[in-house]
Amino acid sequence: MNVATVLPKLFLFPFLLVCACALAQPTKPTVDSIDDTVIDREHVYWTSPESVLNGLRSSNDETRLSALKLAGLSDQQAHQAIWSEGNEGPSKVIGQEVVTPNRTQLMYASIGDDSTQQAILVLDSSLQLTVAAVAVQKGIRWERVAVLICWCKYDMNLDQDALAEFVSLRGNSETDPTKPKHYELVVHSSGGGTGVYSQTETHFRIHRNELRNVISFISRYSNGTPTVELERRWFTFAQIPDGTLRGVLVEAKGSWQPDKSPEIQWTVRGFRDRHLQKISCTAYRWEERSFRYSRSNDVIPACQIPAK
């Protein structure tokens, strides 16, 4: 046997094995969730955000269905059942039809690294789904980089606008006048059951054409009977002694007794928030390297009780 012809094959076999294993590695999942909100980061090309918006508002079923899928809905989410009517026995499903959104809205804002604006397309479907699709511009086309879909059943029947409660835009802490104004996409996701209500607030920004979570916290929590324990948190900004701004997570806690209060407090949050009393603050600073907020030990004078 010719050793010179065997050795190359012996060295080649491990290389092929490594390559085969690398090819067999599972792809990174593009879907995760926060409470009742599903986040899908699959990239999908759009002709333009306006074309998707017009498609969602179209009276043509095929055009509207195509736009719903571009906005991130599955085929099942883009259809609703048609129920039989009349007095001939119990009602039953006799077909399906393409969903018609109750409301649609298109916003542009700089939620990325520079002054470039991204598109945020939001809709409220007739199936009680609230949807926010985020797209970035690439040349003459656009690319959807993420879609957030929430069946926010714990927020649907409250006194606030469910779509506005689900997604909003807020300015961030950058104060340099030479820099363009940046925003963060703020998303509220709710969950709960058996007397418990919890709402998570998550702030997102675009980094390298991906939607990144820059801070997330429990914004509302209530539980207990006959005494209901309340928690409420806000993310805001305040100055530290050197005059620069820091992010501040403000926490307030309190309690109330439903049997000693008007029943309307169950549905009007403003009444419940009046019971919040104990206040504390945690400082955060923006970390450019990790592209997110991290806790800091900075003192926030605005959170301190003035000395008498």
C-alpha positions in Angstrom: 0.0 0.0 0.0 1.2 3.5 -0.9 1.4 5.5 2.4 1.7 8.7 0.4 -1.8 8.2 -1.0 -3.4 7.1 2.2 -2.3 10.0 4.5 -4.0 12.8 2.6 -7.2 10.8 2.8 -6.8 10.3 6.6 -6.4 14.0 7.1 -9.2 14.8 4.7 -11.8 12.7 6.6 -11.9 14.7 9.8 -12.1 17.9 7.8 -15.2 16.5 6.0 -16.7 15.4 9.3 -16.3 18.8 10.8 -17.9 20.4 7.7 -20.8 18.0 7.8 -21.4 18.8 11.5 -21.2 22.5 10.9 -23.8 22.2 8.1 -26.0 20.2 10.4 -26.1 22.9 13.1 -29.7 24.2 13.7 -30.3 27.7 12.6 -30.9 30.4 15.2 -34.6 30.7 16.0 -36.2 33.9 14.9 -39.2 33.8 17.2 -39.4 34.5 20.9 -42.0 36.0 23.2 -42.6 38.4 26.1 -45.7 37.6 28.0 -48.5 37.4 25.4 -46.4 39.1 22.7 -44.7 37.0 20.0 -41.6 38.6 18.4 -40.7 37.2 14.9 -37.4 38.5 13.5 -37.7 36.9 10.1 -36.6 39.4 7.3 -39.2 40.0 4.6 -38.8 42.5 1.7 -41.4 45.2 1.1 -41.8 47.4 -2.0 -42.5 50.2 0.4 -44.3 50.7 3.8 -47.0 52.8 2.0 -47.7 49.9 -0.4 -48.3 47.5 2.6 -50.5 50.2 4.4 -52.6 50.7 1.2 -52.9 46.9 0.9 -54.2 46.6 4.5 -56.9 49.2 3.7 -57.9 47.6 0.4 -61.4 46.2 -0.2 -60.0 43.5 -2.4 -59.5 40.3 -0.4 -56.4 39.0 -2.2 -54.7 42.4 -2.0 -55.5 42.7 1.7 -54.5 39.1 2.4 -51.1 39.7 0.8 -50.6 42.8 2.9 -51.6 41.1 6.1 -48.9 38.4 5.4 -46.3 41.1 4.6 -47.2 42.7 7.9 -46.4 39.4 9.7 -49.7 37.6 10.2 -49.9 33.9 9.5 -52.5 32.5 7.1 -54.6 31.5 10.1 -54.3 34.9 11.7 -55.2 36.6 8.5 -58.6 34.8 8.3 -61.6 34.7 10.5 -64.5 32.3 10.7 -67.9 32.9 9.2 -70.7 31.6 11.5 -74.2 30.5 10.4 -77.2 32.6 11.3 -80.8 31.8 11.9 -82.9 29.6 14.2 -82.0 26.3 12.7 -80.1 24.8 15.6 -76.8 26.0 17.1 -74.6 28.4 15.2 -71.6 26.7 13.4 -68.7 27.7 11.2 -69.7 27.7 7.5 -66.6 29.3 6.0 -63.9 31.9 6.5 -63.0 35.4 5.2 -60.0 37.6 5.1 -59.6 39.8 8.1 -60.2 43.5 7.8 -58.1 45.6 10.2 -60.1 47.9 12.5 -57.3 50.5 12.4 -53.9 50.9 10.7 -51.2 53.5 11.2 -47.8 54.1 9.7 -45.0 56.0 11.6 -41.5 57.0 10.8 -38.8 57.6 13.4 -35.1 57.2 14.0 -34.9 54.2 16.3 -31.5 53.1 15.0 -27.8 54.2 15.1 -28.0 57.4 13.0 -30.5 59.8 11.5 -32.0 57.2 9.2 -35.7 56.7 9.8 -37.3 53.3 10.2 -40.9 52.5 9.4 -43.3 51.2 12.1 -46.6 49.8 10.8 -49.2 49.1 13.4 -52.7 47.6 13.0 -55.5 46.4 15.2 -57.2 43.3 13.7 -60.8 42.2 14.1 -59.4 39.1 15.9 -58.3 41.2 18.9 -54.6 41.0 17.7 -52.4 44.1 17.9 -49.5 44.1 15.5 -46.4 46.2 15.0 -44.1 45.6 12.0 -40.7 47.3 11.9 -38.9 47.8 8.5 -35.6 49.4 7.5 -34.8 50.9 4.1 -32.3 49.1 1.8 -31.7 51.0 -1.4 -35.0 51.5 -3.2 -36.6 48.6 -1.2 -37.6 48.1 2.4 -37.0 45.1 4.6 -39.2 44.1 7.5 -36.8 43.0 10.3 -39.3 42.2 13.0 -43.0 41.9 13.8 -44.6 42.0 17.2 -48.0 40.4 17.6 -50.0 40.5 20.9 -53.3 39.1 21.9 -53.4 41.5 24.8 -56.6 40.2 26.3 -55.9 41.6 29.7 -55.7 45.1 28.2 -58.6 44.9 25.7 -61.4 45.7 28.1 -59.8 48.5 30.1 -60.3 52.2 29.8 -57.3 52.9 27.6 -56.8 52.5 23.8 -55.4 49.0 23.4 -53.4 49.8 20.3 -51.8 52.9 21.9 -51.2 50.9 25.0 -49.4 48.2 23.0 -46.9 50.3 21.1 -45.6 53.9 21.2 -42.5 56.0 20.5 -40.5 57.8 23.2 -37.5 60.0 22.9 -34.3 58.7 24.5 -31.7 60.4 26.7 -29.3 61.8 24.0 -29.0 65.6 24.5 -26.1 66.5 22.2 -27.6 69.1 19.8 -25.3 67.9 17.0 -26.9 64.5 17.0 -30.3 63.7 15.5 -33.2 63.0 17.8 -33.5 59.3 18.5 -36.5 57.4 19.7 -37.2 54.0 21.2 -40.1 51.7 20.3 -41.9 51.0 23.5 -44.0 47.8 23.7 -46.4 46.7 26.5 -47.1 43.0 26.9 -49.6 41.7 29.4 -50.3 38.5 31.2 -52.0 37.1 34.2 -54.9 35.0 35.5 -56.6 34.0 38.7 -56.6 37.5 40.1 -53.0 38.4 38.9 -52.3 41.1 36.4 -48.8 41.8 35.0 -47.6 44.1 32.3 -44.1 44.1 30.9 -42.6 47.3 29.2 -39.8 46.7 26.7 -37.9 49.3 24.8 -36.5 48.5 21.4 -34.0 50.1 19.0 -32.5 49.1 15.7 -28.9 48.0 15.7 -27.2 46.6 12.6 -30.6 46.1 11.0 -31.9 44.0 13.8 -34.5 44.9 16.5 -32.7 45.0 19.8 -34.2 44.9 23.3 -32.4 47.8 25.2 -34.3 47.5 28.5 -37.3 45.5 29.9 -39.1 45.6 33.2 -42.4 44.9 34.9 -44.4 48.1 34.5 -47.6 47.1 36.2 -48.4 44.3 38.7 -51.4 43.7 41.0 -52.4 40.7 43.0 -54.2 39.7 46.2 -57.5 39.8 48.0 -59.1 41.2 50.1 -56.1 43.6 49.9 -54.7 44.2 46.4 -51.0 44.8 46.3 -50.0 47.3 43.5 -46.7 47.9 41.7 -46.0 50.5 39.0 -42.7 51.3 37.2 -41.7 54.1 34.8 -38.5 54.5 32.8 -37.6 58.2 32.5 -34.5 60.4 32.6 -33.1 62.8 35.2 -29.9 64.8 35.8 -27.0 63.6 38.0 -24.8 66.1 39.9 -22.5 66.6 37.0 -25.4 67.8 34.8 -25.6 64.8 32.5 -28.7 62.7 32.1 -29.2 59.2 33.3 -32.0 56.7 32.8 -34.1 56.2 35.9 -36.4 53.3 36.7 -38.9 54.7 39.1 -40.8 52.2 41.3 -43.9 52.9 43.3 -45.9 50.4 45.5 -49.1 50.6 47.3 -52.3 48.7 48.2 -56.1 49.1 48.2 -59.1 47.2 49.4 -61.8 46.6 46.8 -64.5 46.0 49.3 -63.9 49.5 50.7 -63.6 51.2 47.3 -65.9 51.8 44.3 -66.0 48.9 41.9 -65.0 51.2 39.0 -61.4 51.1 40.2 -61.1 47.6 38.7 -61.3 49.1 35.2 -60.0 52.7 35.6 -56.3 52.6 36.3 -56.1 56.2 37.3 -58.1 55.5 40.4 -55.8 52.6 41.4 -52.7 54.5 40.9 -53.7 57.0 43.6 -52.9 54.3 46.1 -49.2 54.2 45.1 -47.0 55.7 47.8 -43.7 54.0 48.4 -41.2 55.4 45.8 -37.7 54.3 44.9 -35.3 54.9 42.0 -32.6 52.9 40.2 -30.2 54.7 37.8 -29.2 53.4 34.4 -26.6 54.5 31.9 -26.5 53.8 28.1 -23.8 51.4 27.1 -22.8 51.9 23.5 -20.8 48.7 23.3 -23.6 46.4 24.4 -26.2 48.7 22.9 -28.5 48.7 25.9 -29.1 50.3 29.3 -27.2 48.9 32.3 -27.6 49.7 36.0 -25.3 52.2 37.5 -24.6 53.6 41.0 -25.3 57.2 40.1 -27.2 59.3 42.6 -30.4 60.8 41.3 -31.1 64.0 43.2 -34.7 64.2 41.9 -35.4 61.0 43.7 -34.3 62.2 47.1 -36.5 63.9 49.6 -35.3 67.5 50.1 -33.6 68.2 53.5 -35.5 70.5 55.8 
